[in-house]
């Protein structure tokens, strides 16, 4: 016992109290979360990691997860073999337990630096000047109607042949470059979004992500935006900008949705504009449907045939993964993760971007 207590590697266990201290400080004050972590420690860490792996054409995160899964599977077997062969069995058992605590502690503090503390920073409304308040069904209906018009126009601008679904003309790399440009352009209006944007990474096992109902993942340990490139093409640009917004430390999903939307619709790329309007329309339409089904169906005739065609293609794609064991597990994992990070409504928070869209519309029309 004395032998294991005196070893210097025990100092690595300080990752636990340091990580917990970071969490407590961030939760105690949004000023600390904003200036010490989001604009301080994370800003430096994020830049360094983005430069290190940002220009690699593959997802470092994906390979790390594969090796992590292999390590988790192999560790109990290796530990048991070590214990059986060891002459100092108690020491070997304690050493194996210590190694596990050290490994989890490193993962924990690494997560706190790369994402955890950012959940407690200032909300994006502080930088956008938007006022969130309760909205009426009429306001929701008007927003949905406006988005239908803009989405129809955005699709028409793509000059897609009649009867054909939208297929991106860009490679994954080209789309990622356009999304980087879009985020940098948006940063000209919102300085808080300024900084280096690495390329988003296409995931090799994208189909597996779809099985778990996941379209994109920000990986805080490598500061990478990982994109499921198997999903319908119109979702790709919006998903990429959504994930890139996490790189600026905005972890709440409703804010990442809204920032992703702003980046897309203000882009110079017609594809990005269509992607942004489509996803905003999906979220707004879902909210209107939940509030008033009759008024939702009133708007059906205003959708262009092309937009409806893309909607049907999207529904067909996701129907394959609906209510499966893996998709339900993915939804539960994501919901639990968000709630653990003080997002009380979990995955339902994605839809709260509509509150920001409504606030933007009121501000634009001088009704704020």
Secondary structure, DSSP 8 states (H G I E B T S, - for coil): -HHHHT-GGGGGGHHHHHHHHHHHHHHH-HHIIIIIIIIIIHHHHHHHHHHHHTT-SS-HHHHHHHHHHHHHHHHHHHHHHHHHH-SSHHHHHHHHHHHHHHHHHHHHHHHHHHTGGGGGS--THHHH--------HHHHHHHHHHHHHHHHHHHHTTT--TT-----SS-HHHHHHHHHHHHHHHHTT-GGG-S-----EE-TTHHHHHHTT-SEEEETTTTEEEE-TTS-GGGHHHHHHHHHHHTTT---HHHHHHHHHHHHHTSS-HHHHHHHHHHHHHHHHHHHHHH-HHHHHHTGGGS-HHHHHHHHHHHHHHHTTTT-HHHHHHHHHHHHHHHHTT-TTGGGGGGGHHHHHHHHHHHHTT--
